[in-house]
Amino acid sequence: MHLSLRVQDPLRGLEKCNGFDGEGILELAGDPDAGSGTNVNSPIDVPPGRLLPWPPVDTALSAHRIHFAFTIVYHYLFPQLTMGLAFLIAILKVQGLRTKNPAYDTAARFWVRIFAINFAMGVVTGIPMEFQFGTNWAGFSKRAGGVLGQTLAMEGVFAFFLESSFLGLVLFGEKRLGPRGHAAATGLLAIGTWTSGFFITATNAWMQHPVGHRLTPDGRIELDSLGAVLMNPWLAWQYPHVILGSLVTSSIVVASIGAFYVLVRVHEEQGKLFVRLGVGVGLPAALLVAFPTGDSQAKNVALHQPVSFAAMEGLFRTERGAELVLAGQPDVERMRLDNPLQVPNVLSFLTHRRWKAEIRGLEAFPREDWPQNIPLLYYCYHIMVGLGTILLGSLGVAALLLLRGRLFEQRWMIWILMFLLPFPYIANTAGWVTAELGRQPWLVHGLLRTREGVSANVSAGNALFSLLGFMGLYSVLSALFLLLVVRKIQKGPVPDPEPHPA
């Protein structure tokens, strides 16, 4: 039998996206003279050939995607710290009330200032991101705004104003509110940050697994049940996974800064307090990120987005007793993993709790439904899992040494804690990239394809021009952010309230 490659027209849908739609597919055409014994619909027998890549950067669709990817990845560097840090600040204030030890208030005051800088950066970078729904993704806003507008509005009206108001009280009201009032304000600040995270995560969960909606004759998606959106089964595991991830980030940051103070022997007692707090909260948070929230979220993906699950795991063939891939390089063109390091049957067990359960590989799905960059999706997923394992192991060793009273004698462990600082940021970012790449080629899974959501009248040149402007502006903001944070760290925890802590 002879097989020929036929590439579907790459200009399909040009009028919708001002460029290549990014979903050209590699198809098989069987020789009409061939016998019927070969399944020509299975792509597993394709000889090595070139798969169509992402659309080139000079198309509008790619420009809009890159633009939004840049702004949202940069923005999320800040909320992933503030959502967890607010909780740690509340713990410090409660401990201060309970023990009457002023060291806890001093520590809380220091971290409130770090929180305020990150909060300001989150606001500055978050507002333009929401405007992009209209400027770059008008089709998405027109079709799905009836649902997404509800959760985004609730986040702004309820959570953001709660968070902002109590941040002002925490920053400027310590003397006027008194110890109990100020501790209550920090608790409400934490509630505000978690509520904000809930509505944003609910928005993303609906895009991953749309519920509580109805379709109108003109193709719009309207809200049918707000309760269904807020009780989305996808959200039930995604939200705690996100919050726990932010707790890991904030715990590592607190422990890392504390380790720095211990190593340089400046503010050493406060540094030891930071390390104890970071390790004490970070270890259980890291455990819960893995099980049950991460495990259950992976099962959600396997159930509702099985093609994404196969791509994440590098599973090209349908298998019973599927191996868990620890390492390897996906070769999409040849439908295989190169140099794999695998554990037999474990993926089937983790997914279905049966050693020989069947898991469908990419071959079982139409290529037009495959994620568009399988290697990047695969690597981001494994980076997230790998770094999560490193963080969990490091925090576990540190906690064991802390329980034995030997942590601060082991300088090597303090060095490790200090150098862990960037890892949770990378892991959280890789996790979100996994979620968003895995949903492709859909904006709203099963309802709205990515190519249908862009702004048809905004060219690639316009999008790239504004992207370059954002890059320049964010470079300046990054320099200012680092300057302010470094100055606060150099000054260290101060024993008395400053008159103007902002």
MOMODA-V139558 format. One record per run of one state. SS is the DSSP state (hx for helix, st for strand, lp for the rest). FROM is the first residue (numbers start at 0). TO is the last residue. If there is no record, write none. Layout:
SS,FROM,TO / SS,FROM,TO
This chain:
lp,0,1 / st,2,6 / lp,7,12 / hx,13,16 / lp,17,24 / st,25,29 / lp,30,41 / hx,42,44 / lp,45,58 / hx,59,98 / lp,99,100 / hx,101,134 / lp,135,136 / hx,137,171 / lp,172,172 / hx,173,207 / lp,208,211 / st,212,214 / lp,215,219 / st,220,222 / lp,223,224 / hx,225,229 / lp,230,231 / hx,232,263 / lp,264,266 / hx,267,303 / lp,304,304 / hx,305,312 / lp,313,317 / st,318,319 / lp,320,322 / st,323,330 / lp,331,334 / st,335,342 / lp,343,344 / hx,345,351 / lp,352,356 / st,357,358 / lp,359,360 / hx,361,363 / lp,364,365 / hx,366,368 / lp,369,372 / hx,373,402 / lp,403,405 / hx,406,408 / lp,409,409 / hx,410,418 / lp,419,421 / hx,422,438 / lp,439,440 / st,441,443 / lp,444,446 / st,447,448 / hx,449,451 / lp,452,458 / hx,459,490 / lp,491,501
